[in-house]
């Protein structure tokens, strides 16, 4: 038996154990989220779910493809506006309104990616920021967006024409189902050959090119998928909160999703979810305290970056791997 076979035989059980642990953890989280509305206000949980999906979608390009985008708020907020307009003005049913917002975000992501994907590092980040700011100014100026007032009183409608989404519990479980669907798509993507190629591009793009592959094509697909899932999260949020506003399309939102991803741990599936839960929870519980929320969250982030370089869940994952090796 050669050394490669021996290493593979040792790593296979370890990989299976890690996957089993991750699967059990995800199952536990799913059970908690199913029972959570019995103890916690559902609208607060909906906000956590929407931002968890948004952060996980952003992590697809940052954690796995190595692309730092400062423009993801354009997809999140742009889809929210399209969904709200489709539901309120065009009077589309819930499913078609969300689909319209998601499709818009995917097309916008394809356009952004086509323009920016050949750039690297800070140049890529600055191009995405500039393009996102164009979307923000369009949201301010265009008549259908409502300007600073946004689109309010968006009807929730019915799920499949049967379930009344005005019931907050029904709305919660609908958003939960959508979030799980989005996370499953992300999980399947990063664990597929496509996801492995993305990781290889992140580690050494020159070597991937030398193998005859075209990194730009893979990065563009990942960026478009990330934009679509970000738009899906924004569409669900617009329907659940019956509002699409400028808050969701500003550059601050792009910065916030970066904070969530780095805080939880990029390159992991659970990390962005944990980061989103922490940030949303801090904003919610500090909102009535009179304390400077932005300063406290920033200070918390600095402490976590200094103590946990891989993020909270990233450090936990590394600790488990060391203990089992």
Secondary structure, 3 states (H helix, E strand, C coil): CCHHHHHHHHHHHHHHHHHHHHHHHHHHHHHHHHHHCCCCCHHHHHHHHHHHHHHHHHHHHHHHCCCCCCCHHHHHHHHHHHHHHHHHCCCCCHHHHHHHHHHHHHHHHHHHHHHHCCCCHHHHHHHHHHHHHHHHHHHHHCHHHCHHHCEECCCCCEECCCEECCCHHHHHHHHHHHHHHHHHHHHHHHCCHHHHHHHHHHHCHHHHHHCCCCHHHHHHHHHHHHHHHHHHHHHHHHHHHCEECHHHHCHHHHHHHHHHHHHHCCCCHHHHHHHHHHHHHHHHHHCCCCCCHHHHHHHHHHHHHHHCCCCHHHHHHHHHHHHHC
